[in-house]
Structure formats: C-alpha cells, structure tokens
C-alpha cells in the first residue's frame, strides 16, 4: 500500500541536508529523475518494481490507483517520499515549472515489467 515516509533533514546556517539512505524499504537498483514536464507522466503500474518518489525541487501530485481505490498525494517537500508497491498504478501530474521528481526503483528497467492498464 502506498505510504509517505519522511527523510531526516539537517538544517544549519549553510542550508539543509536531507538524508535518504537507510529509510527506503527496498534495495535501490535504478535511479532517474523527471523534469521540464509538460503533461502527465507515469500512467502505469509494475509487476515487480517498487518505487520511491520525491521532488528534490518544486512540487507535483501523484494519483495512485490500488485495486480501484484512488488516493492523491502531494509531493511538495523534498523530505516527503512516496513509496509505491508494484501493483499500484501511478500517474504524476500538476508539476510546478521548477519540479524535479527523483525516482528510486527496486529493479533495473524492464519493458515487460510495466502494467499499462489501470486496475478496476
């Protein structure tokens, strides 16, 4: 089930440092980021891949469809991380102009792992 977790942030007069290691509930095999977004992204689920999504800059929303139960999450803080299970169909939208969405994945890219039809 989709869950929000919060990374520990260490502020000081020089700025903030947020630590992600040690809190992601799976081994990370793939890292990518999405930016300069002009339209919805995602619109898929997975067979095996777990994901952790967070905006390192800006903000966006993520709509999660889990067996027909739909929840929308605001990723509006860099320390707010959305962890998704494979079967959770996700759509990322409403990106701010400056948004950079980082994705940590439990599996390397595999086109056969994608589920392109939303659950009913």
C-alpha positions in Angstrom: 0.0 0.0 0.0 1.3 3.5 -0.9 2.9 5.2 2.1 4.5 8.5 2.8 7.8 8.5 4.7 9.9 11.5 5.7 13.6 11.7 5.3 15.7 13.3 8.1 16.7 16.8 7.3 19.6 18.6 8.9 19.3 22.4 8.7 22.1 24.7 9.7 23.2 28.3 8.7 24.7 27.0 5.4 21.4 25.3 4.2 19.7 22.0 4.5 20.9 18.4 4.0 18.4 15.6 3.6 19.4 12.0 4.0 17.6 9.3 2.1 19.8 6.3 2.7 18.6 3.8 5.3 14.9 4.7 5.0 13.9 3.3 1.6 12.3 -0.1 2.3 14.0 -1.9 -0.7 17.4 -2.2 -2.4 17.7 0.5 -5.0 18.8 -0.7 -8.4 17.8 2.2 -10.6 17.7 6.0 -10.1 16.2 8.5 -12.5 14.6 11.9 -12.4 11.9 13.7 -14.4 11.8 17.4 -15.1 10.6 20.0 -17.6 7.3 18.2 -17.5 4.6 19.4 -20.0 1.9 16.7 -19.4 1.0 13.8 -17.2 3.7 11.1 -16.6 3.6 7.6 -15.4 0.2 6.1 -16.2 1.4 2.6 -15.4 2.0 0.1 -12.6 4.5 -2.7 -12.4 4.7 -6.5 -11.9 7.8 -6.5 -9.7 9.3 -3.0 -9.4 8.8 -1.0 -6.2 9.4 2.8 -6.3 10.1 5.7 -4.1 9.3 9.2 -5.5 10.2 12.6 -4.2 10.5 16.1 -5.6 14.0 17.3 -4.9 12.8 20.7 -6.2 9.4 22.1 -6.8 6.3 20.0 -6.4 3.9 17.6 -8.1 0.9 15.4 -7.4 0.8 11.6 -7.7 -2.5 9.8 -8.2 -2.3 6.2 -7.0 -4.9 3.6 -8.1 -4.7 0.5 -5.9 -7.3 -2.1 -7.0 -9.8 0.8 -7.7 -9.1 2.8 -4.5 -7.7 6.1 -5.7 -5.6 8.4 -3.5 -3.8 11.6 -4.5 -0.5 12.5 -2.8 1.1 16.0 -2.8 4.9 15.8 -3.1 5.6 19.3 -2.0 8.6 18.9 0.3 12.0 17.4 -0.6 11.9 15.2 2.5 8.5 13.8 1.7 8.9 10.4 -0.1 6.1 8.3 -1.6 6.8 4.6 -1.6 4.8 2.6 -4.1 4.2 -1.2 -4.4 4.4 -2.8 -7.9 0.7 -3.2 -8.4 -0.1 0.5 -7.6 -0.9 2.3 -10.8 0.6 5.8 -10.7 0.0 9.0 -12.5 2.2 12.0 -11.9 0.7 15.4 -12.7 0.4 19.1 -11.8 4.1 19.6 -11.9 5.4 23.1 -10.9 7.6 24.7 -13.5 10.7 24.1 -11.5 9.8 20.5 -10.4 12.5 17.7 -10.4 10.9 14.4 -9.5 13.5 11.8 -8.3 12.6 8.1 -8.6 14.4 5.3 -6.8 13.4 1.8 -8.2 13.9 -1.7 -6.9 14.5 -3.1 -10.3 16.5 -2.3 -13.4 14.4 -1.1 -16.4 12.4 -3.9 -18.0 9.7 -3.1 -20.5 8.0 -6.4 -19.7 7.5 -5.3 -16.0 5.1 -2.5 -17.0 1.3 -2.8 -16.5 -0.3 -0.2 -18.7 -4.0 -0.8 -17.8 -5.3 0.7 -14.6 -6.9 -1.6 -12.1 -10.7 -1.8 -12.0 
